[in-house]
Amino acid sequence: MTTAPVLSYADCVDRLRAAQEAAAALPAVLWQATGAELAKGLEVLGELSAVAEGAEAAITINALDRGEPATTTPPVNAREWVAQHHRRYAQAGAGQVATVAQACQEPRHTILRDAVVTGRVSIATAHVILKEMRLLKPHLNPDAIDTIWHAYMTLGERHDARTIRRLRDELLSRHGLDGEFDDTEDRATKGESLTLGKEIAPGLWEYVLRITREGRASLEAAIGPLSAPTPTPADEHGPAEPDLRPHDLRRAHALLALIGRAQKAGDTTWSSTKAQIFVQISLQDLQARAGAGSLLGGLTTGELVTPDTVRKWACDATIIPTMLNSCGEAVDLGTAERFFTPAQIKHLWLRDRHCTYPGCDAPAAWTDAHHLIHWADGGPSNLTNAALLCQRHHTIVHTQRYHGWIEPDHQGRQHVVWDRTRGAYDHALSRLDSAQGRTGTTTAPGHSDHQHRRASGDPDLWHRS
């Protein structure tokens, strides 16, 4: 059994200088190597870089433990000490090294320290992980924190910082405190904006749009098909011509085409269906308003949306919900026909005239048809279970769990009444369950052709009757 040689600190520095000299001489002798030898050289350099970066972190941690930055003349902070003694970090990056080293000094970060010092996780990735944990920790279930640290370290060995950042929504949806993932969507909604635009060149204007993940999914689903290349086919008048427009230009043209269609439609229903969005969620999560739905298709594939967003989207014929049972198998794939038809929407326009939320007079053409008893809870797609809501109030009704119902006014005209007590919908649903002798999924009065019921034997499975 062979053991690694015991080296002094001076021996280590000498060998590092020898490695430095070898790496500097390498480009001049590459002609001597075969293709396989080139690959081997790159592998060795990769391993050397990882180990060297871990050694950099170890030196910095040790220097901070000894208080070295404070002993210089004049005294400096950790970032400045790193920048003074490391050529690569003299201009940029010293702050990352210092931050990671300072975090590694804390006893609770032994997992991080081991991963960084051994070179398994780069300093840049460790810096991102620290930031993500700082943002996430107040919102996570305390029992999950150590598990998440281990998961981050494992992923950090193989993936870049971008992958680490993309885990934030997944971790919040699966390991966050109750309601935390939904709260992120609510907070993001307050930041939505569209600037007035500024002229950046003669005749060219720039707008800045900020929207939530829900808005992005809708936007991408709408402009995606319209932004595809449209080559000109060959005919008797000329040869085929490719579509040479850059991708960004095609997307701009698609958005303008979408706006043009809306303007032409005016106060009438669109002649064509809206763009479709596919979202996948387990039935258990949809009912419990837990976990998250995963978007399918287009640029937003894999992004997550809250269960409340899925429930709101289920009012819209443009959303195709794919529900999974406890084994992860698709048990119900929604279709556009199961939702409100264009004829029903026209009837709603005549009945409601505008958004039914108290005090809102948004015209009918700007509204969605909302299920008063949500489709996810067995609500039927008929006029007695429908109300017009503008997009803003549709979101509010779902997130605040407001309850609406239809009753005649003093002239006998049907209109929608709203109970704007937070959670009123849940109380109404419980009363309806009790009145009909049910537990679990509620079926609204008059629900027939599109009724959903729990299938016996599997509480996660719905089927159509």
C-alpha positions in Angstrom: 0.0 0.0 0.0 1.5 3.3 -1.0 0.9 6.5 0.9 1.2 10.1 -0.3 4.5 11.7 0.5 4.6 14.0 3.5 5.4 17.5 2.3 6.3 20.6 4.2 4.7 23.9 3.3 8.0 24.9 1.6 7.9 21.7 -0.4 4.3 22.3 -1.5 5.2 25.9 -2.7 8.2 24.6 -4.6 6.2 22.0 -6.4 3.5 24.5 -7.2 6.1 26.7 -8.9 7.3 23.6 -10.8 3.7 23.0 -11.9 3.4 26.7 -12.9 6.6 26.4 -15.1 5.3 23.2 -16.7 1.9 24.8 -17.5 3.6 27.9 -19.0 5.9 25.7 -21.2 3.0 23.4 -22.4 1.7 25.5 -25.3 5.1 25.4 -27.1 5.2 21.6 -27.1 1.7 20.7 -28.0 2.8 19.6 -31.4 4.4 16.6 -29.8 1.1 15.2 -28.4 -1.4 12.8 -30.0 -5.1 13.6 -29.8 -5.5 11.3 -26.8 -2.5 12.9 -25.1 -4.1 16.4 -25.6 -7.2 15.2 -23.9 -5.2 13.7 -21.0 -3.3 17.0 -20.6 -6.6 18.9 -20.4 -7.9 16.5 -17.8 -4.8 17.0 -15.6 -5.1 20.8 -15.9 -8.8 20.6 -14.9 -7.9 18.5 -11.8 -5.1 20.9 -11.0 -7.3 24.0 -11.3 -9.9 22.5 -9.0 -7.4 21.4 -6.4 -5.5 24.8 -6.7 -8.7 26.7 -6.1 -9.4 24.6 -3.1 -5.9 25.4 -1.8 -6.6 29.1 -2.4 -9.6 28.8 -0.2 -7.8 26.9 2.5 -5.0 29.5 2.6 -7.5 32.3 2.9 -9.5 30.6 5.6 -6.3 30.0 7.6 -5.2 33.6 7.2 -8.5 34.8 8.4 -8.3 32.4 11.4 -4.9 33.9 12.3 -6.1 37.5 11.7 -3.5 38.2 9.1 -5.4 41.0 7.2 -5.4 43.1 10.4 -1.6 42.7 10.9 -0.6 44.4 7.6 0.4 48.1 7.4 -2.1 49.6 7.0 -4.7 47.0 8.1 -6.9 45.7 5.4 -10.1 43.6 5.2 -10.3 40.0 3.9 -11.1 41.1 0.3 -8.2 43.5 0.1 -5.8 40.9 1.6 -6.8 38.4 -1.1 -6.5 41.0 -3.9 -3.0 42.0 -2.7 -1.6 38.5 -2.8 -3.4 36.9 -5.8 -2.8 38.2 -9.3 -6.0 36.8 -10.7 -8.1 38.4 -7.9 -6.4 41.7 -8.0 -9.0 43.3 -10.2 -12.1 41.2 -9.6 -13.2 38.1 -7.7 -11.4 38.8 -4.4 -14.7 39.5 -2.8 -16.0 36.1 -3.7 -13.0 34.3 -2.2 -13.2 36.4 1.0 -17.0 35.8 1.4 -16.7 32.1 0.9 -13.7 31.9 3.3 -15.4 33.8 6.0 -18.5 31.5 5.7 -16.3 28.5 5.9 -14.9 29.7 9.3 -18.4 29.2 10.8 -18.8 25.8 12.5 -22.3 25.3 11.0 -20.7 25.4 7.5 -18.5 22.3 7.8 -20.2 20.8 4.7 -19.4 23.9 2.7 -15.8 24.1 3.9 -15.0 20.5 3.1 -16.5 20.8 -0.5 -14.6 24.0 -1.2 -11.2 23.1 0.3 -11.1 19.8 -1.5 -11.9 21.6 -4.8 -15.1 19.6 -5.3 -17.1 22.9 -5.5 -15.7 26.0 -7.1 -15.5 29.3 -5.2 -17.8 30.9 -7.7 -20.4 28.2 -7.3 -20.0 28.2 -3.5 -20.6 32.0 -3.5 -23.9 31.5 -5.4 -25.0 28.7 -3.0 -24.3 30.9 0.0 -26.5 33.6 -1.6 -29.3 31.2 -2.4 -29.3 29.7 1.1 -29.3 33.2 2.6 -32.4 34.1 0.5 -34.1 30.7 1.1 -33.4 29.9 4.7 -36.0 32.1 6.3 -38.7 30.5 4.1 -37.7 26.9 4.5 -38.9 24.2 6.8 -36.0 23.9 9.4 -36.0 20.1 9.1 -35.0 20.4 5.5 -32.1 22.8 5.7 -29.3 20.3 6.2 -30.6 18.1 3.4 -30.7 21.1 1.1 -27.1 22.0 2.0 -26.0 18.5 1.1 -28.0 18.6 -2.2 -26.4 21.9 -3.1 -22.9 20.6 -2.5 -23.6 17.5 -4.6 -25.0 19.6 -7.5 -22.2 22.1 -7.2 -19.7 19.5 -8.1 -21.2 18.9 -11.6 -23.3 22.0 -12.4 -22.8 25.7 -12.8 -24.3 28.6 -10.9 -27.2 28.9 -13.3 -28.4 25.5 -12.4 -28.1 26.3 -8.7 -30.3 29.4 -9.1 -33.0 27.6 -11.0 -33.6 25.3 -8.0 -35.0 28.2 -5.9 -38.6 27.7 -6.9 -38.4 23.9 -6.7 -37.0 24.1 -3.2 -39.6 26.6 -2.1 -42.5 24.6 -3.5 -41.3 21.3 -1.9 -39.6 22.4 1.3 -40.9 25.9 2.0 -43.0 26.9 4.9 -46.8 26.8 4.3 -47.7 29.4 1.6 -44.2 30.6 0.9 -44.2 29.6 -2.7 -47.6 31.3 -3.3 -46.3 34.4 -1.5 -43.4 34.8 -4.0 -45.9 35.0 -6.8 -48.0 37.5 -4.9 -45.0 39.7 -4.2 -43.8 39.4 -7.8 -47.2 40.6 -9.1 -46.6 44.0 -7.4 -43.4 44.4 -9.4 -45.1 44.0 -12.8 -44.6 47.0 -15.0 -44.3 48.3 -18.6 -42.4 51.5 -19.3 -43.7 54.3 -21.5 -40.8 53.6 -23.9 -37.9 55.8 -24.9 -36.6 56.6 -28.4 -33.1 54.9 -28.7 -32.6 55.6 -32.4 -34.6 57.6 -35.0 -37.9 55.9 -35.3 -36.9 53.0 -32.9 -38.4 52.7 -29.4 -37.4 50.6 -26.4 -39.9 49.3 -23.8 -39.0 47.5 -20.6 -41.6 44.8 -19.5 -41.5 43.1 -16.1 -44.0 40.3 -15.6 -44.5 37.3 -13.3 -43.8 33.7 -14.3 -47.6 33.4 -15.0 -47.5 36.3 -17.3 -44.4 35.0 -19.0 -46.0 31.6 -19.6 -49.0 33.3 -21.2 -46.8 35.6 -23.3 -44.5 32.9 -24.6 -47.5 30.6 -25.4 -49.1 33.4 -27.4 -46.1 34.7 -29.4 -44.2 31.3 -29.7 -46.2 30.0 -32.7 -46.2 33.4 -34.4 -42.5 33.8 -34.1 -41.5 30.7 -35.9 -39.6 31.2 -39.2 -41.9 31.5 -42.2 -39.9 30.7 -45.4 -41.5 31.5 -48.7 -42.2 28.3 -50.7 -41.2 28.0 -54.4 -43.8 28.7 -57.0 -44.1 29.6 -60.6 -43.1 33.2 -59.8 -39.8 32.3 -58.1 -37.7 30.0 -56.0 -38.1 29.3 -52.3 -36.8 32.0 -49.9 -35.7 31.3 -46.3 -36.9 33.5 -43.5 -33.7 35.4 -42.6 -35.1 37.5 -39.8 -33.1 37.2 -36.5 -34.9 35.4 -33.6 -35.5 38.7 -31.7 -36.9 40.4 -34.7 -39.4 37.5 -35.3 -40.5 37.8 -31.6 -41.1 41.5 -32.0 -43.1 41.0 -35.1 -45.1 38.2 -33.3 -46.0 40.5 -30.4 -47.1 43.3 -32.8 -49.2 40.8 -34.8 -50.8 39.7 -31.5 -51.7 43.3 -30.6 -53.0 43.8 -34.1 -55.4 40.8 -33.7 -56.7 42.1 -30.4 -57.3 45.6 -31.9 -59.2 44.1 -34.8 -61.3 41.9 -32.5 -62.5 45.0 -30.6 -65.5 44.1 -28.4 -66.1 40.8 -30.2 -64.8 37.4 -29.4 -61.7 36.3 -31.2 -62.4 34.0 -34.2 -59.5 31.8 -33.3 -58.6 30.2 -29.9 -56.0 31.7 -27.7 -52.6 30.1 -27.4 -52.6 27.0 -25.3 -50.5 26.4 -22.2 -49.8 22.9 -20.9 -49.2 22.5 -17.2 -48.6 19.3 -15.2 -49.5 18.9 -11.6 -50.5 16.0 -9.3 -54.1 15.9 -8.4 -53.2 15.7 -4.7 -51.2 19.0 -4.9 -54.0 20.6 -6.9 -56.6 19.8 -4.3 -54.3 20.6 -1.3 -53.0 23.8 -3.0 -49.5 22.5 -2.3 -46.3 21.8 -4.3 -46.2 23.3 -7.8 -47.3 22.8 -11.4 -44.7 22.3 -14.1 -45.0 24.1 -17.5 -44.7 22.0 -20.6 -43.8 23.1 -24.1 -42.0 26.2 -25.4 -39.4 28.4 -23.7 -41.0 28.0 -20.3 -40.8 24.2 -20.1 -39.8 23.1 -16.6 -40.7 26.4 -14.9 -43.0 26.1 -11.9 -46.2 27.9 -11.2 -48.2 27.9 -7.9 -51.3 25.6 -7.5 -53.5 28.7 -7.1 -52.3 29.8 -10.5 -53.2 26.4 -12.0 -56.6 26.6 -10.4 -57.2 30.1 -11.9 -55.9 28.9 -15.3 -58.4 26.0 -15.2 -61.1 28.5 -15.8 -59.6 29.2 -19.2 -60.1 27.1 -22.3 -56.5 27.9 -23.3 -55.0 25.9 -20.4 -54.6 22.2 -20.8 -54.1 20.7 -17.3 -52.4 17.3 -17.2 -53.2 15.7 -13.8 -51.1 12.9 -12.4 -52.1 10.2 -9.9 -49.9 9.1 -7.0 -47.7 7.0 -9.3 -46.9 9.9 -11.6 -49.2 8.6 -14.4 -51.4 11.0 -16.4 -55.0 10.2 -15.5 -56.8 13.2 -17.0 -55.7 15.4 -19.9 -58.0 18.4 -20.2 -59.2 19.6 -23.5 -60.5 23.0 -24.7 -64.0 21.7 -25.2 -64.5 20.9 -21.6 -64.4 24.6 -20.6 -66.6 27.5 -21.4 -67.5 27.6 -25.1 -67.5 30.8 -27.2 -71.4 30.7 -27.2 -71.4 30.6 -23.3 -68.9 33.5 -23.2 -71.2 35.6 -25.4 -74.1 34.8 -23.0 -71.9 35.9 -20.1 -71.1 39.2 -21.9 -74.8 39.9 -22.2 -75.5 38.9 -18.6 -72.6 40.5 -16.8 -71.7 43.3 -19.2 -68.3 43.8 -17.5 -66.0 42.5 -14.8 -68.3 41.4 -11.9 -65.8 42.4 -9.1 -67.4 45.2 -7.0 -66.4 48.6 -8.4 -64.7 47.3 -11.6 -66.1 48.3 -14.9 -63.5 46.6 -17.2 -65.4 45.7 -20.4 -66.4 42.2 -21.1 -63.8 41.9 -23.9 -61.1 42.3 -21.3 -62.4 39.5 -19.0 -62.1 35.8 -18.4 -64.9 33.4 -17.6 -64.3 32.3 -14.0 -65.8 29.1 -12.4 -67.5 30.2 -9.2 -67.0 26.6 -7.9 -63.6 26.0 -9.2 -63.1 23.4 -11.9 -60.5 21.7 -9.8 -63.2 21.2 -7.1 -65.7 19.7 -9.5 -67.3 23.0 -10.6 -69.3 22.7 -13.9 -68.7 24.8 -17.0 -72.2 26.2 -17.2 -73.7 29.7 -17.0 -75.0 29.2 -13.4 -71.4 28.6 -12.3 -69.7 31.4 -14.3 -68.8 35.0 -13.8 -66.7 37.5 -15.8 -63.6 38.7 -14.1 -60.8 40.9 -15.5 -57.3 39.4 -15.2 -56.4 41.5 -12.1 -59.5 40.6 -10.2 -59.4 37.0 -11.4 -56.0 36.7 -9.7 -57.3 38.4 -6.5 -60.4 36.1 -6.3 -58.2 33.0 -6.5 -55.4 34.1 -4.2 -57.7 35.6 -1.5 -60.2 32.7 -1.9 -63.2 34.9 -2.3 -66.6 33.4 -3.0 -69.2 34.4 -5.6 -72.6 33.2 -6.4 -75.5 34.2 -8.7 -78.8 35.6 -7.4 -81.6 37.8 -9.0 -81.7 41.5 -8.3 -84.9 43.4 -7.5 -85.8 43.4 -11.2 -85.3 39.6 -11.5 -82.1 40.0 -13.5 -79.3 37.5 -12.6 -76.1 39.0 -11.3 -73.0 37.9 -9.4 -72.6 38.6 -5.7 -69.1 38.5 -4.1 -68.2 37.7 -0.5 -64.8 39.4 -0.1 -63.9 37.7 3.2 -60.5 36.0 2.9 -61.1 32.3 2.7 -64.9 32.6 2.1 -64.6 30.2 -0.8 -63.3 27.4 1.4 -66.1 27.9 3.9 -68.7 27.8 1.1 -67.1 24.6 -0.3 -67.2 23.0 3.1 -70.9 23.9 3.5 -71.7 22.5 0.0 -69.8 19.3 0.9 -71.8 18.9 4.1 -75.1 19.6 2.4 -74.5 17.0 -0.3 -73.0 14.5 2.2 -69.6 14.4 0.6 -66.0 14.6 1.7 -63.1 15.7 -0.5 -64.0 16.9 -3.9 -67.1 19.0 -4.2 -69.5 18.7 -7.1 -71.5 21.9 -7.8 -75.3 21.8 -8.3 -76.2 21.0 -11.9 -72.8 19.4 -12.5 -73.4 16.5 -15.0 -71.6 15.9 -18.2 -68.2 17.2 -17.1 -68.5 15.9 -13.5 -65.3 14.7 -11.8 -65.5 12.2 -9.0 -62.9 10.4 -6.9 -62.3 6.9 -8.2 -62.8 4.3 -5.6 -59.6 2.7 -4.3 -57.2 5.5 -5.3 -57.7 8.9 -3.6 -55.4 10.6 -6.1 -57.4 9.5 -9.2 -60.2 11.4 -10.8 -62.2 10.1 -13.8 -65.0 11.6 -15.9 -68.5 10.2 -15.5 
